[in-house]
């Protein structure tokens, strides 16, 4: 049975080209921003279908022995199914990556995550290399998980993956920003350096609305990136802080903004991760910090709104981006203060060489050098003192 576009919330009605029926038949969806694979969830509603699949299947897929299928939830690109009473399946209408399945398929990662609250898939099916289906031990969605628990457990899981981190890749992270800015033309432009301790990690993409309870315990469900990210950027390892901020964005969308929530989120996460990930410099706005990743997250929320013709989401993203201009103006003032450091250092050098060539008396040169040192010190202190709070 074909669904209408109004019934299928996964369909990117804002930028899709062609009909939904053709896209599902061909397993290929064309949009203004590029082409994607797509999967017909209705096929998976037949128990017999599960027992006939081989291509792209991994893990225990051939041993599932599905006798019954029940749709639990359909939310955007995600559909949650219950298979028998034994398994839960997360189905992607538009597969966007394979990062969630790789957490289980790479044995070293899976072993490292055993002590975490992350529930790993035991089977799945890929379509053109991306996760179309992820099969987990049976879980039920729960809505009683507080932000402190989610943030703490996210931090623990990320810390477990720290041995598999990759070095700072700020050029590619900034390129992701450029890619989405070029597509959206939002009248904002922001790039940021990052400290050497800001490293890339295997992706978890924990969503606060997708917290489960399995065997009496709360668990985090790993997910893949959003559709717009797949279209505009592809796969990329991001820092742990970036994933925390994306989780923060989904929490705010669902629960509204409350500063206490954000403080609790950042504090709980910081207490469960290496101190270098949440140091003053790692969170510094002049070095990117939390705010550059909020900018990143809102840009992709903007892209999702365009992709899905979500007018409310579009207005919300545009409103937030207006504040970026004010924040960048403040950072511009800080750069002026930072220039005072170099002026002070230059003054000290001039004083030294002036004394060397006898164009300054020793006492005068010392006075000039002290003035330069004071200017440099004061400018540096002011620069960091005025650094905007990460919250």
C-alpha positions in Angstrom: 0.0 0.0 0.0 1.4 3.4 -1.0 1.3 6.2 1.5 0.5 9.7 0.4 3.1 12.4 0.9 1.1 13.8 3.8 1.2 10.5 5.6 4.9 9.9 5.0 6.9 12.2 7.2 10.1 10.8 5.9 9.5 12.2 2.5 11.6 15.4 1.8 8.8 17.3 0.2 10.7 20.6 0.2 13.4 19.5 -2.3 12.4 16.1 -3.6 12.1 15.6 -7.4 9.8 13.0 -8.8 7.2 10.9 -7.1 7.4 8.9 -3.9 6.1 5.8 -5.7 9.0 6.0 -8.2 11.5 6.6 -5.5 10.4 3.6 -3.5 10.2 1.4 -6.6 13.7 2.3 -7.7 15.1 2.6 -4.1 16.5 5.9 -5.1 15.4 9.4 -4.2 16.5 12.5 -6.1 16.6 15.9 -4.5 17.9 19.4 -5.4 20.9 18.7 -3.3 21.7 15.2 -4.7 20.6 11.6 -4.8 20.0 9.2 -1.9 19.0 5.6 -1.5 15.5 5.0 0.0 13.9 2.0 1.6 10.2 1.0 1.6 9.4 0.3 5.3 6.1 -1.3 4.3 8.1 -4.3 2.9 9.4 -5.0 6.4 5.9 -5.2 7.8 5.5 -8.7 6.4 7.1 -11.3 8.6 8.0 -13.5 5.6 10.1 -10.7 4.1 12.6 -10.9 7.0 13.2 -14.6 6.4 14.0 -14.1 2.7 16.7 -11.4 2.8 20.4 -12.0 2.2 21.9 -9.1 0.4 23.5 -6.5 2.7 22.6 -8.5 5.9 25.0 -8.9 8.8 25.1 -10.3 12.3 22.2 -12.5 13.4 19.9 -11.4 10.6 19.5 -14.9 9.1 18.7 -16.3 12.6 16.0 -13.9 13.5 13.2 -16.3 12.5 10.6 -13.5 12.4 7.0 -14.6 13.0 5.3 -11.3 13.8 6.0 -7.6 13.1 4.4 -4.7 15.0 4.9 -1.0 14.2 5.7 0.8 17.5 6.5 4.3 16.2 7.1 6.2 13.0 8.9 9.5 13.5 10.4 11.3 10.5 13.0 9.1 8.9 12.8 6.5 11.7 10.4 3.7 12.1 10.5 1.4 15.2 9.3 -2.2 14.8 8.9 -5.0 17.3 9.9 -8.4 15.9 8.3 -11.3 17.8 8.8 -10.4 21.4 12.6 -10.7 21.1 13.9 -7.9 19.0 13.4 -4.2 18.1 14.2 -3.0 14.7 15.0 0.6 13.8 14.3 1.2 10.1 15.5 4.1 8.0 13.4 5.2 5.1 16.4 7.1 3.9 19.6 5.4 5.0 22.1 8.1 6.0 25.3 6.3 7.0 26.7 3.2 8.7 28.2 4.6 11.9 25.6 3.0 14.1 26.1 -0.5 12.8 29.9 -0.1 12.8 29.8 0.3 16.6 28.8 -3.4 16.7 30.6 -4.7 13.6 34.0 -3.4 14.7 34.8 -5.9 17.5 37.3 -3.6 19.3 34.7 -0.8 19.5 32.0 -3.2 20.6 34.2 -4.6 23.4 35.1 -1.1 24.5 31.4 -0.2 24.8 30.4 -3.2 26.8 30.6 -1.3 30.1 28.5 1.6 28.8 24.8 2.1 28.6 24.8 2.0 24.8 22.6 -0.7 23.4 24.4 -2.2 20.3 22.6 -3.7 17.4 22.9 -7.5 16.9 22.0 -7.5 13.2 21.1 -5.3 10.4 20.8 -4.7 6.6 22.6 -2.2 4.6 21.5 -0.6 1.3 24.3 0.7 -0.8 26.6 0.5 2.2 24.3 2.5 4.6 22.1 1.2 7.4 18.5 0.6 6.3 17.7 -1.7 9.2 19.3 -2.0 12.7 18.1 -4.9 14.9 18.5 -4.6 18.6 17.7 -6.8 21.6 14.1 -5.9 22.5 13.7 -2.5 24.2 10.8 -0.1 24.9 11.1 3.6 24.5 11.0 5.4 27.8 10.4 9.0 28.5 11.5 9.2 32.1 15.2 9.6 31.5 16.5 12.9 32.8 19.0 15.1 31.0 21.7 14.4 33.7 21.6 10.7 33.2 21.6 11.0 29.4 24.5 13.4 29.4 26.5 11.4 31.9 26.0 8.1 30.0 26.8 9.7 26.7 30.1 11.0 28.2 30.9 7.5 29.5 30.3 5.9 26.1 32.3 8.5 24.3 35.2 8.1 26.8 35.1 4.3 26.1 35.8 5.2 22.5 38.7 7.6 23.2 41.4 5.1 22.4 40.0 5.0 18.8 40.0 8.8 18.4 41.5 10.6 15.4 43.5 13.9 15.6 42.0 17.3 15.4 40.6 17.7 11.8 39.5 21.4 12.0 39.9 21.9 8.2 37.4 19.3 7.4 35.0 20.4 10.2 35.1 23.9 8.9 34.6 22.6 5.4 31.3 21.0 6.6 30.2 24.5 7.7 31.1 25.9 4.3 29.2 23.2 2.5 25.9 23.9 4.3 26.4 27.7 4.2 26.9 27.4 0.4 23.7 25.5 0.1 21.6 27.7 2.4 23.1 31.2 1.9 22.1 32.1 5.5 24.1 35.4 5.5 26.3 34.1 8.2 29.9 32.9 8.0 31.8 31.3 10.9 35.0 29.2 11.1 36.9 28.2 14.2 40.2 26.8 15.3 40.1 24.0 17.8 42.6 22.9 20.5 44.8 19.8 19.8 42.8 18.0 22.4 39.6 18.3 20.3 39.6 14.9 18.6 37.3 13.0 16.3 35.3 10.0 17.6 33.2 7.2 16.2 29.7 8.6 16.0 26.9 7.8 18.5 24.2 10.4 17.7 22.2 9.8 20.9 18.8 11.4 20.7 16.9 12.3 23.9 13.7 11.0 22.4 15.2 7.6 21.7 16.1 6.3 25.1 15.1 2.8 25.8 14.6 0.3 28.6 15.9 -3.2 28.1 15.9 -5.9 30.7 14.9 -3.3 33.3 17.8 -0.9 32.5 17.8 2.4 30.7 19.9 2.3 27.5 21.0 4.8 24.9 20.1 3.9 21.3 22.9 4.8 18.7 21.6 6.5 15.6 22.9 7.8 12.3 23.2 11.4 11.0 20.4 13.5 9.6 19.4 13.3 6.0 20.7 16.9 5.2 24.1 16.0 6.6 24.3 13.0 4.3 23.3 15.1 1.3 25.6 18.1 1.9 28.6 16.6 3.7 28.6 12.8 3.9 30.2 10.9 6.8 32.7 12.5 9.2 34.0 11.9 12.7 33.1 14.8 14.9 34.3 15.8 18.4 32.5 14.5 21.5 31.4 18.0 22.3 29.8 18.3 18.8 27.6 15.3 19.6 26.7 16.6 23.0 25.6 19.9 21.5 23.5 18.1 18.8 21.8 16.1 21.6 21.3 19.4 23.4 19.6 20.8 20.3 17.1 17.9 20.2 16.4 18.3 23.9 15.7 22.0 23.4 13.4 21.3 20.4 11.4 18.9 22.6 11.4 20.6 25.9 12.1 24.3 25.3 15.2 26.3 26.4 16.1 26.3 30.1 19.5 27.5 31.1 19.5 25.1 34.1 19.1 22.2 31.7 22.0 23.3 29.6 24.2 23.8 32.7 23.3 20.4 34.0 23.9 18.8 30.6 27.3 20.3 30.2 28.3 19.7 33.8 27.2 16.1 33.8 28.9 15.4 30.5 32.2 17.1 31.6 32.3 15.0 34.8 32.3 11.8 32.8 34.7 12.7 30.0 38.5 13.4 29.9 39.2 16.9 31.4 40.9 18.0 28.2 37.6 17.7 26.3 35.9 20.2 28.6 38.8 22.5 29.6 38.5 26.2 29.5 40.2 26.3 26.1 38.2 23.4 24.7 35.0 25.3 25.6 36.3 28.7 24.7 34.1 30.5 22.2 37.0 32.3 20.6 38.4 28.8 19.8 35.0 27.5 18.6 33.9 25.7 21.8 30.3 24.9 22.3 29.0 27.8 20.3 30.5 26.8 16.9 28.8 23.4 17.3 25.5 25.1 18.2 26.0 27.1 15.0 26.7 23.8 13.1 23.6 22.2 14.6 21.3 25.1 13.8 22.5 25.2 10.2 21.6 21.6 9.7 18.3 22.2 11.5 17.8 25.0 8.9 18.7 22.5 6.2 16.3 19.9 7.5 13.5 22.5 7.6 14.2 23.4 3.9 14.4 19.7 3.0 11.1 18.9 4.6 9.3 22.2 4.0 9.0 22.8 7.7 8.1 26.4 8.0 8.1 26.5 11.8 11.5 25.0 11.9 12.8 27.4 9.3 11.6 30.4 11.2 13.2 29.1 14.4 16.5 28.5 12.7 16.5 31.9 11.1 15.7 33.6 14.4 18.6 31.8 16.1 21.1 32.7 13.3 20.3 36.4 13.8 22.0 36.2 17.2 25.2 34.8 15.5 25.8 38.2 14.0 25.8 39.8 17.5 28.1 37.1 18.8 30.5 37.5 16.0 30.6 41.3 16.5 31.6 40.6 20.1 34.3 38.2 18.9 35.5 40.9 16.6 36.0 43.2 19.5 38.0 40.5 21.3 40.3 40.2 18.3 41.0 43.9 18.7 42.0 43.2 22.3 44.1 40.2 21.1 46.0 42.6 18.7 47.1 44.5 21.8 49.2 41.5 22.7 51.2 41.8 19.5 51.4 45.6 19.8 52.9 45.1 23.3 55.4 42.5 22.1 56.4 44.7 19.2 56.9 47.6 21.6 59.2 45.5 23.7 61.3 44.5 20.6 61.5 48.1 19.6 62.7 49.1 23.0 65.4 46.4 23.0 66.8 47.3 19.6 66.6 51.0 20.4 68.7 50.5 23.4 71.1 48.3 21.4 71.7 51.0 18.8 71.9 53.8 21.4 68.8 55.6 20.1 67.2 55.2 23.6 68.8 55.6 27.0 68.7 52.5 29.1 66.1 53.9 31.5 63.9 55.1 28.7 64.2 51.7 26.9 63.3 49.9 30.1 60.2 52.1 30.5 59.1 51.5 27.0 59.6 47.7 27.4 57.6 47.7 30.7 54.8 49.6 29.0 54.8 47.0 26.1 54.8 44.1 28.6 51.9 45.7 30.6 49.9 46.3 27.4 50.5 42.7 26.2 49.6 41.3 29.6 46.5 43.4 30.0 45.3 42.8 26.5 45.6 39.0 26.9 43.8 39.0 30.2 41.0 41.1 28.7 40.8 38.8 25.7 40.1 35.7 27.8 38.1 37.5 30.4 35.6 38.7 27.8 35.4 35.3 26.1 31.6 34.5 26.0 30.4 31.8 28.3 29.9 28.3 26.7 26.3 28.4 28.0 
